């Protein structure tokens, strides 16, 4: 079901022309800083991949990819990507990228099963990035170092926006707060996962939640994660499972947390087998991507995605992702947004 968060007394700080210029400047500035921080080179990415190769991102495992037949391939099915989580690792191998270096790309996707609203659109645009690591890098301290580098790029970008538009005051804390999803559950035992995120983000402003996908002490997961890219079962923070996580910021316009990035150290052979067995998905080991990983023809890596429209939405103090990108929205939502001075593109 679609949803609409209605901020009280919303008044856009920028008009349409200023917004479009802001989007352009943010995207150019941030990706340059991200590339410099993590030593990434830009590559060209696919919009779709062949079905049945195990390359497409399964997200939570229930979202249906948009698919279509390819006439010249005997009506073989292609799938519009959900993200490029696994494709990037194949590309690292093909480009013979050395440890300490990586790639990034503009990822454009269609997620037809999204519940449409302020933070969710049919159209997804993000910077997908992946970096080759060594076995010694597969630890929680290295994960935190990379996350802090990404956050440093976010801090610099916020100041650039302030230089362009002085009416948009910087609000990000200088330090990012790290917490494991199990510690978060124990901190707010009576709250549901999303409400825990709101509570911790309101307190600290910027939070990285570790261990997304692992089972917590109550037998539940904080949130779902496909079992064949992020390593969420190896021991990490305070001996708790997980070498991955989500980066969230407190959004003052919507008065709630928003997820800006999902990332992590990727599975090695042992973690892949362990997580597929846990999810009863061992049949995936017969797929192309998984065979490559099991045959040691893919490098160890760390990677993730950073939402472009959400990042622009946060920096420009917008109430709806539809003020940043062109998409399709329910007609009643469009009418309500117009009444609230939320101008959907």
WOPE-V402043 format. One record per run of one state. SS is the DSSP state (alpha for helix, beta for strand, coil for the rest). FROM is the first residue (numbers start at 1). TO is the last residue. Records with the same first field share a line. If there is no record, write none. Layout:
SS: FROM-TO ; FROM-TO
This chain:
coil: 1-15 ; 39-39 ; 43-47 ; 51-66 ; 74-75 ; 81-86 ; 95-101 ; 111-122 ; 133-134 ; 138-139 ; 165-176 ; 188-192 ; 205-205 ; 211-214 ; 216-220 ; 222-229 ; 231-234 ; 236-236 ; 240-240 ; 242-243 ; 252-255 ; 267-268 ; 279-281 ; 287-287 ; 295-300 ; 316-320 ; 324-330 ; 340-345
alpha: 16-38 ; 71-73 ; 87-94 ; 135-137 ; 140-164 ; 181-187 ; 193-204 ; 237-239 ; 269-278 ; 282-286 ; 288-294 ; 308-315 ; 321-323 ; 331-339
beta: 40-42 ; 48-50 ; 67-70 ; 76-80 ; 102-110 ; 123-132 ; 177-180 ; 206-210 ; 215-215 ; 221-221 ; 230-230 ; 235-235 ; 241-241 ; 244-251 ; 256-266 ; 301-307
